[in-house]
Amino acid sequence: MRGYDVAVIGGGIVGLALADAWLARHPGTRVAVFDKEPDLAAHASGRNSGVLHAGFYYAPDSLKAQLTRRGNQMLREFCTERGVDVRETGKVVVATAPEQLPRLDDLYARGQANGVPLEMVDEAALHELEPLARTHKRALWSPTTAVADPVAVVEALAQRVRERGGEVHLGTPVLDAGPGRLRTPYQQFAVGHIINAAGLYADRVAHWFGVGEEYRMLPFKGLYWYSSWPPGRLQRHVYPVPDPRNPFLGVHLTVTVGGRTKVGPTAIPSLWREDYGGVRGFDAREVWDVARSYPGFVRSPHHDVPGLVRTELPKYSRRYLVGQAAALVPSVRAEDFREKGRIGVRAQLLHVPTGRLEMDFVVRPGEGSTHVLNAVSPAWTSSLAMAEWICDNVVSA
Ligand SMILES: Cc1cc2nc3c(=O)[nH]c(=O)nc-3n(C[C@H](O)[C@H](O)[C@H](O)COP(=O)(O)OP(=O)(O)OC[C@H]3O[C@@H](n4cnc5c(N)ncnc54)[C@H](O)[C@@H]3O)c2cc1C
């Protein structure tokens, strides 16, 4: 039987970042990443907005706060090293009503506490930064928010893992694993330490090890629409003030690395994990599993679930979704946003006993294993810092 010192289940950005960080610390060790898909970046890591978040949304004592600012910096350095383009868009957060201003102030205070460069600007300064955006009295300006092509980043990271001596096995699902062993359709392996970075399936993999039994994954679907505007017309990402009862950031406009404008993503509850449209990935057992989790979530005192459903479901309509973005950028018209983007599904962890969606990254140790259970946004931005933190603080191979 072949063996590895470390095997990573899941070759998204988090799994690759972990293999990369491990190899940087332990050169010459045998490390393999297994991904079930034939191509890299097939799931969230290649289906996101590519926004390098700055790190000002998160409670100062959270892992997100700790790892996002550093992750932003590390990802920039990585992109520079590997020749991956980063567009310095910055980002503005705008208020659409007076009652949002106290929340805008809270965001500013969080940014200060998290050591993130941020500026509160008035309407005139906003106009200078992004002439298309509108706000009520004040807006937040985040100069360190940027954008890159998420697929290009993942491919470059896989390349660095290989250069450091790691193996990346695509088209290789892990069917079963436990302490010290892992099985694919082709082979069994003896493994010193297993890292679970399986994204939408991280809960299932963790349960093989008896870890995180109290958790289930709830998938939320993110739709995007691209505009026909000439590249560069919108210069900055434009976000609303988030609703604190809603775990997601609300409909926003982002600029791609090539300068195109897109609206999205939504956070529409989904009935199976890889629900990218059509029946691909449909699995009746999975639908049952997800459906079983919803009643606890719907009754949850922690979130306004009926409100979330009421505001998210209509976003299946392009006109409705684009109409929401027009509150931030009035020149947005539904007829200019007709090109569908690649759908992404958020792997959001539900704490079943309380019906609470976990808002922070969740990482759990297990016997001979480490489990990244809640690599929600902005884990793409935070991945390199998260991997550094996990290798230094959690993994003991
Ligand atoms: C719509 C959307 C927009 C987002 N926007 C942003 C953003 O702008 N900025 C940001 O920082 N973050 C963003 N995020 C979050 C970010 O994309 C994720 O946090 C990040 O990609 C998680 O990476 P991952 O490696 O954990 O997951 P994934 O990319 O899903 O990787 C998990 C991998 O595990 C593999 N796998 C699963 N089970 C097995 C198995 N049994 N055997 C082998 N392989 C397996 C899958 O094939 C997959 O490739 C967004 C997410 C979504 C969905």
The ligand as a MOL file (V3000), in Angstrom:
LIG
                    3D

  0  0  0     0  0            999 V3000
M  V30 BEGIN CTAB
M  V30 COUNTS 53 58 0 0 0
M  V30 BEGIN ATOM
M  V30 1 C -21.2300 32.5890 -5.1060 0
M  V30 2 C -20.0210 32.7210 -4.2420 0
M  V30 3 C -19.3000 33.9110 -4.2150 0
M  V30 4 C -18.1860 34.0400 -3.3940 0
M  V30 5 N -17.4200 35.1740 -3.4630 0
M  V30 6 C -16.2620 35.2400 -2.7690 0
M  V30 7 C -15.3870 36.3440 -2.9340 0
M  V30 8 O -15.6160 37.2210 -3.7560 0
M  V30 9 N -14.2620 36.3950 -2.1690 0
M  V30 10 C -13.9430 35.4170 -1.2670 0
M  V30 11 O -12.9240 35.5390 -0.5800 0
M  V30 12 N -14.7400 34.3280 -1.1220 0
M  V30 13 C -15.8710 34.2080 -1.8770 0
M  V30 14 N -16.6640 33.1090 -1.7750 0
M  V30 15 C -16.2630 32.0430 -0.8580 0
M  V30 16 C -15.1720 31.1670 -1.4550 0
M  V30 17 O -15.4470 30.8330 -2.7900 0
M  V30 18 C -15.0290 29.8960 -0.6180 0
M  V30 19 O -14.9070 30.2880 0.7270 0
M  V30 20 C -13.8180 29.0610 -0.9950 0
M  V30 21 O -13.7690 28.8690 -2.3830 0
M  V30 22 C -13.8610 27.7400 -0.2800 0
M  V30 23 O -12.8350 26.9380 -0.8020 0
M  V30 24 P -12.8250 25.3710 -0.5660 0
M  V30 25 O -11.5270 24.8970 -1.0700 0
M  V30 26 O -13.1620 25.0990 0.8620 0
M  V30 27 O -14.0790 24.8290 -1.3930 0
M  V30 28 P -14.2250 24.2460 -2.8760 0
M  V30 29 O -13.6790 25.1570 -3.8890 0
M  V30 30 O -15.6610 23.8610 -3.0010 0
M  V30 31 O -13.3420 22.9580 -2.8660 0
M  V30 32 C -13.7150 21.7520 -2.2640 0
M  V30 33 C -13.2620 20.6570 -3.1840 0
M  V30 34 O -13.4830 19.4030 -2.5590 0
M  V30 35 C -13.7430 18.4640 -3.5580 0
M  V30 36 N -14.3470 17.2820 -2.9240 0
M  V30 37 C -15.4940 17.2310 -2.1940 0
M  V30 38 N -15.6990 15.9810 -1.7620 0
M  V30 39 C -14.6370 15.2310 -2.1900 0
M  V30 40 C -14.2750 13.8530 -2.0630 0
M  V30 41 N -15.0150 12.9780 -1.3530 0
M  V30 42 N -13.1360 13.4310 -2.6660 0
M  V30 43 C -12.3400 14.2940 -3.3630 0
M  V30 44 N -12.6590 15.5880 -3.5430 0
M  V30 45 C -13.7870 16.0620 -2.9460 0
M  V30 46 C -14.6440 19.2090 -4.5440 0
M  V30 47 O -14.6070 18.6290 -5.8220 0
M  V30 48 C -14.0400 20.6090 -4.4940 0
M  V30 49 O -13.1670 20.8690 -5.5850 0
M  V30 50 C -17.7930 32.9630 -2.5740 0
M  V30 51 C -18.5170 31.7550 -2.6170 0
M  V30 52 C -19.6010 31.6300 -3.4580 0
M  V30 53 C -20.3060 30.3180 -3.5290 0
M  V30 END ATOM
M  V30 BEGIN BOND
M  V30 1 1 1 2
M  V30 2 1 2 3
M  V30 3 2 2 52
M  V30 4 2 3 4
M  V30 5 1 4 5
M  V30 6 1 4 50
M  V30 7 2 5 6
M  V30 8 1 6 7
M  V30 9 1 6 13
M  V30 10 2 7 8
M  V30 11 1 7 9
M  V30 12 1 9 10
M  V30 13 2 10 11
M  V30 14 1 10 12
M  V30 15 2 12 13
M  V30 16 1 13 14
M  V30 17 1 14 15
M  V30 18 1 14 50
M  V30 19 1 15 16
M  V30 20 1 16 17
M  V30 21 1 16 18
M  V30 22 1 18 19
M  V30 23 1 18 20
M  V30 24 1 20 21
M  V30 25 1 20 22
M  V30 26 1 22 23
M  V30 27 1 23 24
M  V30 28 2 24 25
M  V30 29 1 24 26
M  V30 30 1 24 27
M  V30 31 1 27 28
M  V30 32 2 28 29
M  V30 33 1 28 30
M  V30 34 1 28 31
M  V30 35 1 31 32
M  V30 36 1 32 33
M  V30 37 1 33 34
M  V30 38 1 33 48
M  V30 39 1 34 35
M  V30 40 1 35 36
M  V30 41 1 35 46
M  V30 42 1 36 37
M  V30 43 1 36 45
M  V30 44 2 37 38
M  V30 45 1 38 39
M  V30 46 1 39 40
M  V30 47 2 39 45
M  V30 48 1 40 41
M  V30 49 2 40 42
M  V30 50 1 42 43
M  V30 51 2 43 44
M  V30 52 1 44 45
M  V30 53 1 46 47
M  V30 54 1 46 48
M  V30 55 1 48 49
M  V30 56 2 50 51
M  V30 57 1 51 52
M  V30 58 1 52 53
M  V30 END BOND
M  V30 END CTAB
M  END
